[in-house]
Amino acid sequence: MLTNYTAKYTKTNTGYMGQLVEWPEVITEGKTLEECRELLKDALHEMIIAYRQQGKEIPIGEALLEQVAVEI
C-alpha cells in the first residue's frame, strides 16, 4: 500500500526541522533542507516498523493543507 504524507519544514538556527502533518511523532532535524528530507524519510520508515511490531494502527496520510494570508 502506497501512502503519501505531508511534510512541514521549519527553518531553525541550526538548519531545518521536518515533521509529518498527519503523524506529528515523526520529526527530525538536518543541517540542510535536503538532509532534513532524507532524515524524515528514514524516521518515517523506522516509525512504521515500530508501529507494526507493536500492533499499532499506522496513521493515514493525504492531509489537505491550505495557506491563509492575513495582513498584520
N, C-alpha and C positions, 0 to 999 in steps of 0.2 A: 504494500500500500504506500503510495506516494503522498506525503502531506507537506504543504508549504507553510512556513511560519513567517511571521512578520518581525523583522529585527529593527530595533531602535538603537541608534548610536548617538552618544553624547560626548562632546569634546571635553576633556579634563586637563588638569595642569600637567599630567604626565603622558598624555596620549588620548586614547578613546576608551569609553566603556560601551559594551554592547549587551543588550538584553532582549529576550524574546517577549513580545507583547502578550501573546497567548499563554506563555509559560514563564512568568517572571522569575522563577527559581533558576532559570538558565541565564547566567550572567557571567561576563568576563571583562577583562581589560587587556589592551595591547598598546604598544608604543605608536603604531601607525594604524590607520583605518583598515588596511589590508590584513595586517597581523590580527587585529581585533576580529575581523570577519572569520578568519581561519580558526582562531581560538573559540569563537562562538559556535562554529560548526562542530568542533571537537567536543565542546561542552554539551551540546545537544545530543550528540551520539552517545556520550557517556551517561547522560541522564536517561535516555531511552533504555539503555542496557540496565541501569539500576532500577528503573520503574518495572521493567519486565521481570527482573529477578525477584522483586518484592511483590509482584502480582498487582501493582497499582495501575489504574487507568491512565493512559497517556493523553494529555490534553490535545484537543483538536485544533489545528491551525486554521489559516484563512481568515484572519481578522480584517475588518474593513476600517481603514484609517482615513481621516479627513483632517486637513489643516484648516484652522479657523483663524482668520485675521481680525485683529482689533486694534484700533488706534489708542495708544496710551499716552 
